[in-house]
Amino acid sequence: MRAVADASASVTAVTDADASATALTPVPPPAPPAPPAVNEGDVSI
């Protein structure tokens, strides 16, 4: 039964490593809308 326990532990270790990698992967925040380009020459006062 030792082999079964070792196999189970290996699967658990792989699952933990995958979960850690997923947890450490930052989710990119949505990009903020780009501000309208202001061209000084186009500003009419």
C-alpha positions as semicolon CSV with decimal commas, in nm:
position;residue;x (nm);y (nm);z (nm)
1;M;0,000;0,000;0,000
2;R;0,306;0,225;0,029
3;A;0,316;0,269;-0,349
4;V;-0,048;0,376;-0,351
5;A;0,018;0,628;-0,076
6;D;0,320;0,764;-0,263
7;A;0,121;0,794;-0,584
8;S;-0,156;0,973;-0,400
9;A;0,093;1,210;-0,239
10;S;0,246;1,282;-0,579
11;V;-0,094;1,365;-0,724
12;T;-0,165;1,591;-0,428
13;A;0,170;1,765;-0,470
14;V;0,101;1,826;-0,837
15;T;-0,245;1,960;-0,757
16;D;-0,102;2,190;-0,489
17;A;0,166;2,315;-0,727
18;D;-0,094;2,384;-0,994
19;A;-0,315;2,566;-0,745
20;S;-0,019;2,773;-0,628
21;A;0,073;2,864;-0,985
22;T;-0,287;2,965;-1,050
23;A;-0,301;3,170;-0,731
24;L;0,025;3,347;-0,817
25;T;-0,088;3,435;-1,168
26;P;-0,227;3,789;-1,146
27;V;-0,548;3,857;-1,329
28;P;-0,489;4,164;-1,544
29;P;-0,732;4,440;-1,452
30;P;-0,950;4,576;-1,729
31;A;-0,773;4,852;-1,915
32;P;-0,905;5,197;-1,827
33;P;-1,060;5,388;-2,114
34;A;-0,803;5,599;-2,291
35;P;-0,846;5,970;-2,224
36;P;-0,928;6,173;-2,535
37;A;-0,615;6,313;-2,692
38;V;-0,593;6,685;-2,635
39;N;-0,405;6,871;-2,905
40;E;-0,316;7,219;-2,783
41;G;-0,353;7,359;-3,133
42;D;-0,714;7,233;-3,159
43;V;-0,836;7,394;-2,836
44;S;-1,059;7,689;-2,915
45;I;-1,124;7,933;-2,633
